[in-house]
Amino acid sequence: MRYSLTVWVQLLWMVATCSTVQAQSVDFSGYMRLGYMVFDRDERNGSSSDDAQLRMRIRAGVLWTPNDTWSFKGRYAGRVHDSRNRSGFVGVFEGMDSGGPSIAPGQTAVDEFFARARYGKWDHRVGRFQTNSRLIGLASKSFSRTNSTGWDVGWTDGIQSTYRADHGVNYTAIIERNDKNGPSNQRRSPLGFEKSASRTGYYLSLDAAETSGFWAQRSFDVTYIPSSLYYNGMAAGQQRDYLGFSGRLATRIYLDKQMYLVSGVELAWAPQTPTRSAANMTGNGKTGGAAWQVSLNLMNIRPGHSLAVVYGENEAGWLLSTDFVSNQLLAEIRYAWITTPGQLLEARVRERKDLNLLRNAVSKRVETDMYLRYTVNF
């Protein structure tokens, strides 16, 4: 494996020992996820391929809370596969290569490093932190922002402020830094960040997530990234602002004392999209900018056992999702078992397929993957 053995030994030691360390104003935490994943693909050129991987993600962090207002957190994280690993440390001020969602297998990084201030109804964070705006459920996904899905290690660099209103709605604003080599959140081509005007992105959300009652979630958000959309392709060098809207709605119905059904839907739309030529599609005009998903989650079938089904489609012009590839549909079944507090066993079967045939492609790409993974929190 092409990664630093010393770094991984140190990280494993931190996770193994952090739960035994105690301090009055310092909290240590650790996390390990292990799994086996199998892929089967029908490629666009007519060929077929398959693969299998052992994967691991591991994290170790420390939270210092000197008083009721201020707290500071740092966390070290890494991921590794059983083959084709890269090595190295991704620096605090570096973005992901090519706007991807994660550091590469074999790499490590600081995925949280922030100061936080909480007072009254306000909650502020500045630095590097995790942000997610997911449709709730067992297999929770998002069209607008998701950090660190699956075995990935990603983050948000910037400033976040949340106001928790008396009527139960949380108002959140994020000013996000985009590195010219690639932003920290997933941003799909032909979004680019060579121009200085595109280095700052903006996000605003209204969210009313509830822990009980019929409405499980009601949320809406807007993402704005100026001068980032190369609508005629990267080579043409012409940019426009990219704007995206997404909203989520979920309900909760109890079927007996413990089992309940969570049903959800998310809709997303971008008014300004790349041309079909820029998306490598046949025909003239612009690509579609709509995306949607539906989710059914049967929770606590037995204590700790849950099952979910997700289906979604993402047109080629929606470029903000980590969970859904542009110009593809997704169908997924997931099972989860909370074996003991802090430990989770999951199994998933997922299919992804191109919605439209790409230029010069013989057929649409179809990929089926399955995994079994175990997560332990320390």
PyMOL commands that set and color helices and strands:
alter all, ss='L'
color gray80, all
select helices_A, chain A and resi 5-18+97-99+196-198+234-236
alter helices_A, ss='H'
color red, helices_A
select strands_A, chain A and resi 26-42+48-64+70-81+89-90+108-119+122-129+156-164+170-177+200-207+215-229+240-254+260-269+290-302+305-314+328-340+343-354+366-377
alter strands_A, ss='S'
color yellow, strands_A
deselect
rebuild
show_as cartoon
